[in-house]
Amino acid sequence: VKQEDLKGIKILITAGPTREYFDPVRFISNRSSGKMGYKIAEAALERGAEVALISGPVSISPPEKLHLFHKVETAEEMKNKVNELFQWADVIIKAAAVSDYRPKHKSEHKIKKSDEEIVIELVKNPDILKELGEKKGEKILVGFAAETDLPEGNAREKLIKKNLDMIVLNDVTKQGAGFEVDTNIVKILYKSGKIEEFPLLSKKEVAHLILDRIKAILKERA
Ligand code: C5P
């Protein structure tokens, strides 16, 4: 029985996409539905954790009994909210698909159609997770990686670069894995070098798996 086995643990979860505007009504975003992060929040609450959820724009409803639920649109807004809650959290799970780039300029007015072609210049967004990794201390940091090529190598590199305890990798080219769907096929890579591979599972099952691994890390440290 897993009930209440995460009692007293404070978990901060980010979920969903971000929107990066180039005029008041237009933006660059991605296909993230928020389902994976919301399922982790739901599973953590069932297990007695205190859960804060910071979400990009999604069409699903948050679970009840959250410690805090905050909606954001841009990576900048997400960064500010995550930083506000950083001290509070024991565990941070960054399931959000944060846009790596944003338009350099945001027009105050809706861009008018003309016969000219237009170019949208993109600049880099801050890497929220990487910044957390630099000040992580005793906190447990979990990242996600959605890859279309060289999945394991890329994920291992991120794990190290961002100073994470573990990274959950989904190959978004596989049927039943990644964005929008209710299932996922994941590999979990650990700081120790260990890799675990899992079959097709529901996102709720994946959520519990991730929480089991976090619990194991907490136990090891205690
Ligand atoms: O490097 P990449 O963006 O693929 O890394 C994915 C992980 O980093 C995810 O956990 C995502 O939430 C996080 N991330 C972030 N800030 C960004 C980009 C990604 O926190 N600007």
Residues whose N, C-alpha, C, O or C-beta is under 5 A from the ligand:
A	BS01	C5P	K94 A95 A96 A97 V98 S99 D100 N125 P126 D127 I128 L129 V142 G143 F144 A145
